[in-house]
């Protein structure tokens, strides 16, 4: 089983892939999302989104600035104001 993850900015779709887990820098603290997570929405703060492609693997980090994260039936969507790199 995998979590579908999308990272989007106002300009483009940055990432769309199936991963094991994503840790998001929420406005009230970091939160991890796995397949089957309950529906959830949060603003995000400037920081690193950590993408774990497989269980036990080292995370890939993506620096983001501001935005929202939404967990739904389709998976996790991070709508970032800006993505570094």
Jmol script that loads the backbone (N, CA, C; Angstrom):
load data "model"
ATOM      1  N   UNK A   1       0.833  -1.176   0.000  1.00  0.00           N
ATOM      2  CA  UNK A   1       0.000   0.000   0.000  1.00  0.00           C
ATOM      3  C   UNK A   1       0.882   1.246   0.000  1.00  0.00           C
ATOM      4  N   UNK A   2       0.399   2.285  -0.633  1.00  0.00           N
ATOM      5  CA  UNK A   2       1.183   3.514  -0.727  1.00  0.00           C
ATOM      6  C   UNK A   2       0.276   4.732  -0.591  1.00  0.00           C
ATOM      7  N   UNK A   3       0.893   5.815  -0.178  1.00  0.00           N
ATOM      8  CA  UNK A   3       0.214   7.091  -0.051  1.00  0.00           C
ATOM      9  C   UNK A   3       0.476   7.895  -1.322  1.00  0.00           C
ATOM     10  N   UNK A   4      -0.580   8.414  -1.936  1.00  0.00           N
ATOM     11  CA  UNK A   4      -0.373   9.275  -3.101  1.00  0.00           C
ATOM     12  C   UNK A   4      -0.090  10.682  -2.601  1.00  0.00           C
ATOM     13  N   UNK A   5       1.052  11.259  -3.037  1.00  0.00           N
ATOM     14  CA  UNK A   5       1.518  12.562  -2.576  1.00  0.00           C
ATOM     15  C   UNK A   5       1.655  13.504  -3.760  1.00  0.00           C
ATOM     16  N   UNK A   6       1.074  14.698  -3.616  1.00  0.00           N
ATOM     17  CA  UNK A   6       1.239  15.747  -4.627  1.00  0.00           C
ATOM     18  C   UNK A   6       1.706  17.016  -3.947  1.00  0.00           C
ATOM     19  N   UNK A   7       2.701  17.651  -4.555  1.00  0.00           N
ATOM     20  CA  UNK A   7       3.215  18.940  -4.105  1.00  0.00           C
ATOM     21  C   UNK A   7       2.976  19.921  -5.228  1.00  0.00           C
ATOM     22  N   UNK A   8       2.225  20.981  -4.928  1.00  0.00           N
ATOM     23  CA  UNK A   8       1.779  21.928  -5.946  1.00  0.00           C
ATOM     24  C   UNK A   8       2.111  23.349  -5.501  1.00  0.00           C
ATOM     25  N   UNK A   9       2.534  24.191  -6.464  1.00  0.00           N
ATOM     26  CA  UNK A   9       2.697  25.626  -6.224  1.00  0.00           C
ATOM     27  C   UNK A   9       1.705  26.340  -7.136  1.00  0.00           C
ATOM     28  N   UNK A  10       1.541  27.649  -6.969  1.00  0.00           N
ATOM     29  CA  UNK A  10       0.649  28.365  -7.884  1.00  0.00           C
ATOM     30  C   UNK A  10       1.096  28.251  -9.350  1.00  0.00           C
ATOM     31  N   UNK A  11       2.379  28.005  -9.577  1.00  0.00           N
ATOM     32  CA  UNK A  11       2.901  27.956 -10.940  1.00  0.00           C
ATOM     33  C   UNK A  11       2.852  26.579 -11.588  1.00  0.00           C
ATOM     34  N   UNK A  12       2.991  25.489 -10.774  1.00  0.00           N
ATOM     35  CA  UNK A  12       3.081  24.165 -11.401  1.00  0.00           C
ATOM     36  C   UNK A  12       2.904  23.027 -10.401  1.00  0.00           C
ATOM     37  N   UNK A  13       2.732  21.838 -10.953  1.00  0.00           N
ATOM     38  CA  UNK A  13       2.746  20.606 -10.187  1.00  0.00           C
ATOM     39  C   UNK A  13       4.210  20.214 -10.034  1.00  0.00           C
ATOM     40  N   UNK A  14       4.709  20.216  -8.806  1.00  0.00           N
ATOM     41  CA  UNK A  14       6.122  19.941  -8.544  1.00  0.00           C
ATOM     42  C   UNK A  14       6.369  18.441  -8.429  1.00  0.00           C
ATOM     43  N   UNK A  15       5.458  17.726  -7.772  1.00  0.00           N
ATOM     44  CA  UNK A  15       5.663  16.304  -7.518  1.00  0.00           C
ATOM     45  C   UNK A  15       4.327  15.596  -7.478  1.00  0.00           C
ATOM     46  N   UNK A  16       4.250  14.412  -8.050  1.00  0.00           N
ATOM     47  CA  UNK A  16       3.070  13.561  -7.968  1.00  0.00           C
ATOM     48  C   UNK A  16       3.560  12.123  -7.995  1.00  0.00           C
ATOM     49  N   UNK A  17       3.496  11.436  -6.844  1.00  0.00           N
ATOM     50  CA  UNK A  17       4.036  10.083  -6.773  1.00  0.00           C
ATOM     51  C   UNK A  17       3.448   9.332  -5.589  1.00  0.00           C
ATOM     52  N   UNK A  18       3.611   8.023  -5.605  1.00  0.00           N
ATOM     53  CA  UNK A  18       3.206   7.180  -4.488  1.00  0.00           C
ATOM     54  C   UNK A  18       4.415   6.971  -3.594  1.00  0.00           C
ATOM     55  N   UNK A  19       4.234   7.207  -2.296  1.00  0.00           N
ATOM     56  CA  UNK A  19       5.319   7.114  -1.321  1.00  0.00           C
ATOM     57  C   UNK A  19       4.836   6.349  -0.091  1.00  0.00           C
ATOM     58  N   UNK A  20       5.761   6.072   0.835  1.00  0.00           N
ATOM     59  CA  UNK A  20       5.400   5.378   2.074  1.00  0.00           C
ATOM     60  C   UNK A  20       4.797   6.351   3.089  1.00  0.00           C
ATOM     61  N   UNK A  21       5.492   7.495   3.323  1.00  0.00           N
ATOM     62  CA  UNK A  21       5.046   8.446   4.332  1.00  0.00           C
ATOM     63  C   UNK A  21       5.590   9.832   4.016  1.00  0.00           C
ATOM     64  N   UNK A  22       4.859  10.858   4.452  1.00  0.00           N
ATOM     65  CA  UNK A  22       5.311  12.239   4.311  1.00  0.00           C
ATOM     66  C   UNK A  22       5.134  12.928   5.667  1.00  0.00           C
ATOM     67  N   UNK A  23       6.160  13.683   6.082  1.00  0.00           N
ATOM     68  CA  UNK A  23       6.084  14.496   7.301  1.00  0.00           C
ATOM     69  C   UNK A  23       6.019  15.951   6.858  1.00  0.00           C
ATOM     70  N   UNK A  24       4.986  16.654   7.322  1.00  0.00           N
ATOM     71  CA  UNK A  24       4.694  18.015   6.883  1.00  0.00           C
ATOM     72  C   UNK A  24       4.911  18.991   8.048  1.00  0.00           C
ATOM     73  N   UNK A  25       5.531  20.165   7.780  1.00  0.00           N
ATOM     74  CA  UNK A  25       5.702  21.160   8.833  1.00  0.00           C
ATOM     75  C   UNK A  25       4.421  21.973   9.052  1.00  0.00           C
ATOM     76  N   UNK A  26       3.508  21.432   9.819  1.00  0.00           N
ATOM     77  CA  UNK A  26       2.238  22.108  10.082  1.00  0.00           C
ATOM     78  C   UNK A  26       2.419  23.341  10.942  1.00  0.00           C
ATOM     79  N   UNK A  27       1.475  24.249  10.869  1.00  0.00           N
ATOM     80  CA  UNK A  27       1.536  25.490  11.634  1.00  0.00           C
ATOM     81  C   UNK A  27       1.580  25.222  13.142  1.00  0.00           C
ATOM     82  N   UNK A  28       0.981  24.116  13.584  1.00  0.00           N
ATOM     83  CA  UNK A  28       0.954  23.785  15.011  1.00  0.00           C
ATOM     84  C   UNK A  28       1.876  22.628  15.345  1.00  0.00           C
ATOM     85  N   UNK A  29       2.794  22.302  14.444  1.00  0.00           N
ATOM     86  CA  UNK A  29       3.752  21.218  14.662  1.00  0.00           C
ATOM     87  C   UNK A  29       3.783  20.270  13.483  1.00  0.00           C
ATOM     88  N   UNK A  30       4.859  19.503  13.402  1.00  0.00           N
ATOM     89  CA  UNK A  30       4.986  18.540  12.305  1.00  0.00           C
ATOM     90  C   UNK A  30       3.967  17.421  12.460  1.00  0.00           C
ATOM     91  N   UNK A  31       3.499  16.887  11.321  1.00  0.00           N
ATOM     92  CA  UNK A  31       2.618  15.730  11.360  1.00  0.00           C
ATOM     93  C   UNK A  31       2.971  14.785  10.225  1.00  0.00           C
ATOM     94  N   UNK A  32       2.867  13.494  10.515  1.00  0.00           N
ATOM     95  CA  UNK A  32       3.165  12.467   9.521  1.00  0.00           C
ATOM     96  C   UNK A  32       1.891  11.917   8.922  1.00  0.00           C
ATOM     97  N   UNK A  33       1.958  11.585   7.641  1.00  0.00           N
ATOM     98  CA  UNK A  33       0.791  11.052   6.937  1.00  0.00           C
ATOM     99  C   UNK A  33       1.177   9.732   6.273  1.00  0.00           C
ATOM    100  N   UNK A  34       0.410   8.696   6.577  1.00  0.00           N
ATOM    101  CA  UNK A  34       0.545   7.381   5.963  1.00  0.00           C
ATOM    102  C   UNK A  34      -0.738   7.071   5.184  1.00  0.00           C
ATOM    103  N   UNK A  35      -0.692   6.041   4.369  1.00  0.00           N
ATOM    104  CA  UNK A  35      -1.880   5.554   3.654  1.00  0.00           C
ATOM    105  C   UNK A  35      -3.015   5.340   4.654  1.00  0.00           C
ATOM    106  N   UNK A  36      -4.223   5.779   4.323  1.00  0.00           N
ATOM    107  CA  UNK A  36      -5.388   5.564   5.167  1.00  0.00           C
ATOM    108  C   UNK A  36      -5.576   6.588   6.278  1.00  0.00           C
ATOM    109  N   UNK A  37      -4.785   7.650   6.268  1.00  0.00           N
ATOM    110  CA  UNK A  37      -4.910   8.699   7.288  1.00  0.00           C
ATOM    111  C   UNK A  37      -6.304   9.318   7.219  1.00  0.00           C
ATOM    112  N   UNK A  38      -6.833   9.710   8.358  1.00  0.00           N
ATOM    113  CA  UNK A  38      -8.138  10.363   8.409  1.00  0.00           C
ATOM    114  C   UNK A  38      -8.081  11.702   7.674  1.00  0.00           C
ATOM    115  N   UNK A  39      -9.189  12.145   7.093  1.00  0.00           N
ATOM    116  CA  UNK A  39      -9.216  13.453   6.428  1.00  0.00           C
ATOM    117  C   UNK A  39      -8.767  14.549   7.394  1.00  0.00           C
ATOM    118  N   UNK A  40      -7.979  15.482   6.865  1.00  0.00           N
ATOM    119  CA  UNK A  40      -7.323  16.470   7.714  1.00  0.00           C
ATOM    120  C   UNK A  40      -6.896  17.638   6.853  1.00  0.00           C
ATOM    121  N   UNK A  41      -6.925  18.849   7.427  1.00  0.00           N
ATOM    122  CA  UNK A  41      -6.440  20.017   6.706  1.00  0.00           C
ATOM    123  C   UNK A  41      -5.686  20.902   7.680  1.00  0.00           C
ATOM    124  N   UNK A  42      -4.557  21.485   7.221  1.00  0.00           N
ATOM    125  CA  UNK A  42      -3.741  22.325   8.085  1.00  0.00           C
ATOM    126  C   UNK A  42      -3.013  23.366   7.257  1.00  0.00           C
ATOM    127  N   UNK A  43      -2.770  24.522   7.858  1.00  0.00           N
ATOM    128  CA  UNK A  43      -1.838  25.459   7.240  1.00  0.00           C
ATOM    129  C   UNK A  43      -0.438  24.923   7.524  1.00  0.00           C
ATOM    130  N   UNK A  44       0.517  25.298   6.680  1.00  0.00           N
ATOM    131  CA  UNK A  44       1.886  24.863   6.905  1.00  0.00           C
ATOM    132  C   UNK A  44       2.787  26.074   7.099  1.00  0.00           C
ATOM    133  N   UNK A  45       3.834  25.863   7.853  1.00  0.00           N
ATOM    134  CA  UNK A  45       4.812  26.914   8.095  1.00  0.00           C
ATOM    135  C   UNK A  45       6.022  26.661   7.201  1.00  0.00           C
ATOM    136  N   UNK A  46       6.899  27.647   7.126  1.00  0.00           N
ATOM    137  CA  UNK A  46       8.136  27.471   6.376  1.00  0.00           C
ATOM    138  C   UNK A  46       8.923  26.328   7.012  1.00  0.00           C
ATOM    139  N   UNK A  47       9.444  25.446   6.177  1.00  0.00           N
ATOM    140  CA  UNK A  47      10.207  24.315   6.699  1.00  0.00           C
ATOM    141  C   UNK A  47      10.396  23.248   5.653  1.00  0.00           C
ATOM    142  N   UNK A  48      10.741  22.055   6.125  1.00  0.00           N
ATOM    143  CA  UNK A  48      11.047  20.943   5.228  1.00  0.00           C
ATOM    144  C   UNK A  48       9.938  19.908   5.235  1.00  0.00           C
ATOM    145  N   UNK A  49       9.458  19.562   4.048  1.00  0.00           N
ATOM    146  CA  UNK A  49       8.586  18.408   3.875  1.00  0.00           C
ATOM    147  C   UNK A  49       9.524  17.215   3.720  1.00  0.00           C
ATOM    148  N   UNK A  50       9.314  16.176   4.523  1.00  0.00           N
ATOM    149  CA  UNK A  50      10.162  14.988   4.465  1.00  0.00           C
ATOM    150  C   UNK A  50       9.389  13.875   3.779  1.00  0.00           C
ATOM    151  N   UNK A  51       9.940  13.378   2.667  1.00  0.00           N
ATOM    152  CA  UNK A  51       9.274  12.358   1.864  1.00  0.00           C
ATOM    153  C   UNK A  51      10.026  11.038   2.022  1.00  0.00           C
ATOM    154  N   UNK A  52       9.335  10.039   2.590  1.00  0.00           N
ATOM    155  CA  UNK A  52       9.907   8.699   2.754  1.00  0.00           C
ATOM    156  C   UNK A  52       9.355   7.835   1.628  1.00  0.00           C
ATOM    157  N   UNK A  53      10.203   7.515   0.648  1.00  0.00           N
ATOM    158  CA  UNK A  53       9.715   6.756  -0.513  1.00  0.00           C
ATOM    159  C   UNK A  53       9.382   5.316  -0.142  1.00  0.00           C
ATOM    160  N   UNK A  54      10.158   4.728   0.778  1.00  0.00           N
ATOM    161  CA  UNK A  54       9.887   3.363   1.239  1.00  0.00           C
ATOM    162  C   UNK A  54      10.070   3.321   2.751  1.00  0.00           C
ATOM    163  N   UNK A  55       9.492   2.324   3.389  1.00  0.00           N
ATOM    164  CA  UNK A  55       9.611   2.176   4.836  1.00  0.00           C
ATOM    165  C   UNK A  55      11.066   1.963   5.220  1.00  0.00           C
ATOM    166  N   UNK A  56      11.548   2.716   6.190  1.00  0.00           N
ATOM    167  CA  UNK A  56      12.920   2.570   6.658  1.00  0.00           C
ATOM    168  C   UNK A  56      13.956   3.348   5.869  1.00  0.00           C
ATOM    169  N   UNK A  57      13.557   3.924   4.746  1.00  0.00           N
ATOM    170  CA  UNK A  57      14.501   4.685   3.912  1.00  0.00           C
ATOM    171  C   UNK A  57      14.743   6.062   4.517  1.00  0.00           C
ATOM    172  N   UNK A  58      15.884   6.653   4.181  1.00  0.00           N
ATOM    173  CA  UNK A  58      16.158   8.025   4.602  1.00  0.00           C
ATOM    174  C   UNK A  58      15.222   8.957   3.822  1.00  0.00           C
ATOM    175  N   UNK A  59      14.739  10.019   4.465  1.00  0.00           N
ATOM    176  CA  UNK A  59      13.802  10.904   3.777  1.00  0.00           C
ATOM    177  C   UNK A  59      14.486  11.854   2.799  1.00  0.00           C
ATOM    178  N   UNK A  60      13.753  12.201   1.762  1.00  0.00           N
ATOM    179  CA  UNK A  60      14.146  13.292   0.872  1.00  0.00           C
ATOM    180  C   UNK A  60      13.489  14.534   1.466  1.00  0.00           C
ATOM    181  N   UNK A  61      14.214  15.646   1.561  1.00  0.00           N
ATOM    182  CA  UNK A  61      13.624  16.857   2.111  1.00  0.00           C
ATOM    183  C   UNK A  61      13.404  17.887   1.013  1.00  0.00           C
ATOM    184  N   UNK A  62      12.264  18.547   1.094  1.00  0.00           N
ATOM    185  CA  UNK A  62      11.898  19.590   0.144  1.00  0.00           C
ATOM    186  C   UNK A  62      11.516  20.820   0.964  1.00  0.00           C
ATOM    187  N   UNK A  63      12.240  21.909   0.791  1.00  0.00           N
ATOM    188  CA  UNK A  63      11.960  23.135   1.536  1.00  0.00           C
ATOM    189  C   UNK A  63      10.758  23.859   0.927  1.00  0.00           C
ATOM    190  N   UNK A  64       9.817  24.211   1.792  1.00  0.00           N
ATOM    191  CA  UNK A  64       8.612  24.914   1.338  1.00  0.00           C
ATOM    192  C   UNK A  64       8.419  26.167   2.178  1.00  0.00           C
ATOM    193  N   UNK A  65       7.675  27.105   1.612  1.00  0.00           N
ATOM    194  CA  UNK A  65       7.306  28.322   2.343  1.00  0.00           C
ATOM    195  C   UNK A  65       5.804  28.517   2.251  1.00  0.00           C
ATOM    196  N   UNK A  66       5.139  28.482   3.397  1.00  0.00           N
ATOM    197  CA  UNK A  66       3.713  28.767   3.489  1.00  0.00           C
ATOM    198  C   UNK A  66       2.822  27.865   2.677  1.00  0.00           C
ATOM    199  N   UNK A  67       1.545  27.896   2.982  1.00  0.00           N
ATOM    200  CA  UNK A  67       0.568  27.151   2.205  1.00  0.00           C
ATOM    201  C   UNK A  67      -0.356  26.312   3.069  1.00  0.00           C
ATOM    202  N   UNK A  68      -0.877  25.251   2.467  1.00  0.00           N
ATOM    203  CA  UNK A  68      -1.842  24.367   3.104  1.00  0.00           C
ATOM    204  C   UNK A  68      -1.506  22.923   2.783  1.00  0.00           C
ATOM    205  N   UNK A  69      -1.947  22.028   3.645  1.00  0.00           N
ATOM    206  CA  UNK A  69      -1.855  20.587   3.393  1.00  0.00           C
ATOM    207  C   UNK A  69      -3.243  20.004   3.588  1.00  0.00           C
ATOM    208  N   UNK A  70      -3.623  19.111   2.695  1.00  0.00           N
ATOM    209  CA  UNK A  70      -4.931  18.464   2.800  1.00  0.00           C
ATOM    210  C   UNK A  70      -4.773  16.966   2.610  1.00  0.00           C
ATOM    211  N   UNK A  71      -5.314  16.209   3.564  1.00  0.00           N
ATOM    212  CA  UNK A  71      -5.350  14.754   3.459  1.00  0.00           C
ATOM    213  C   UNK A  71      -6.788  14.373   3.143  1.00  0.00           C
ATOM    214  N   UNK A  72      -6.964  13.610   2.075  1.00  0.00           N
ATOM    215  CA  UNK A  72      -8.291  13.158   1.679  1.00  0.00           C
ATOM    216  C   UNK A  72      -8.232  11.733   1.180  1.00  0.00           C
ATOM    217  N   UNK A  73      -9.310  11.278   0.591  1.00  0.00           N
ATOM    218  CA  UNK A  73      -9.366   9.911   0.068  1.00  0.00           C
ATOM    219  C   UNK A  73      -8.317   9.669  -1.011  1.00  0.00           C
ATOM    220  N   UNK A  74      -7.953  10.731  -1.750  1.00  0.00           N
ATOM    221  CA  UNK A  74      -6.987  10.594  -2.842  1.00  0.00           C
ATOM    222  C   UNK A  74      -5.546  10.569  -2.346  1.00  0.00           C
ATOM    223  N   UNK A  75      -5.320  10.972  -1.074  1.00  0.00           N
ATOM    224  CA  UNK A  75      -3.973  11.022  -0.522  1.00  0.00           C
ATOM    225  C   UNK A  75      -3.679  12.382   0.073  1.00  0.00           C
ATOM    226  N   UNK A  76      -2.409  12.803   0.009  1.00  0.00           N
ATOM    227  CA  UNK A  76      -1.959  14.068   0.591  1.00  0.00           C
ATOM    228  C   UNK A  76      -1.607  15.052  -0.510  1.00  0.00           C
ATOM    229  N   UNK A  77      -2.160  16.249  -0.416  1.00  0.00           N
ATOM    230  CA  UNK A  77      -1.803  17.331  -1.321  1.00  0.00           C
ATOM    231  C   UNK A  77      -1.249  18.478  -0.491  1.00  0.00           C
ATOM    232  N   UNK A  78      -0.041  18.929  -0.839  1.00  0.00           N
ATOM    233  CA  UNK A  78       0.564  20.095  -0.206  1.00  0.00           C
ATOM    234  C   UNK A  78       0.521  21.221  -1.230  1.00  0.00           C
ATOM    235  N   UNK A  79      -0.184  22.300  -0.884  1.00  0.00           N
ATOM    236  CA  UNK A  79      -0.288  23.475  -1.738  1.00  0.00           C
ATOM    237  C   UNK A  79       0.636  24.530  -1.148  1.00  0.00           C
ATOM    238  N   UNK A  80       1.866  24.614  -1.654  1.00  0.00           N
ATOM    239  CA  UNK A  80       2.876  25.499  -1.080  1.00  0.00           C
ATOM    240  C   UNK A  80       2.933  26.807  -1.857  1.00  0.00           C
ATOM    241  N   UNK A  81       3.145  27.899  -1.132  1.00  0.00           N
ATOM    242  CA  UNK A  81       3.309  29.198  -1.783  1.00  0.00           C
ATOM    243  C   UNK A  81       4.596  29.224  -2.591  1.00  0.00           C
ATOM    244  N   UNK A  82       5.644  28.549  -2.078  1.00  0.00           N
ATOM    245  CA  UNK A  82       6.935  28.526  -2.765  1.00  0.00           C
ATOM    246  C   UNK A  82       7.680  27.245  -2.391  1.00  0.00           C
ATOM    247  N   UNK A  83       8.372  26.656  -3.362  1.00  0.00           N
ATOM    248  CA  UNK A  83       9.214  25.484  -3.131  1.00  0.00           C
ATOM    249  C   UNK A  83      10.632  25.838  -3.516  1.00  0.00           C
ATOM    250  N   UNK A  84      11.588  25.587  -2.617  1.00  0.00           N
ATOM    251  CA  UNK A  84      12.999  25.858  -2.903  1.00  0.00           C
ATOM    252  C   UNK A  84      13.554  24.799  -3.841  1.00  0.00           C
ATOM    253  N   UNK A  85      14.393  25.239  -4.754  1.00  0.00           N
ATOM    254  CA  UNK A  85      15.079  24.304  -5.652  1.00  0.00           C
ATOM    255  C   UNK A  85      14.218  23.911  -6.751  1.00  0.00           C
TER     256      UNK A  85
END
end "model"
wireframe off; spacefill off
backbone 0.3
color backbone group
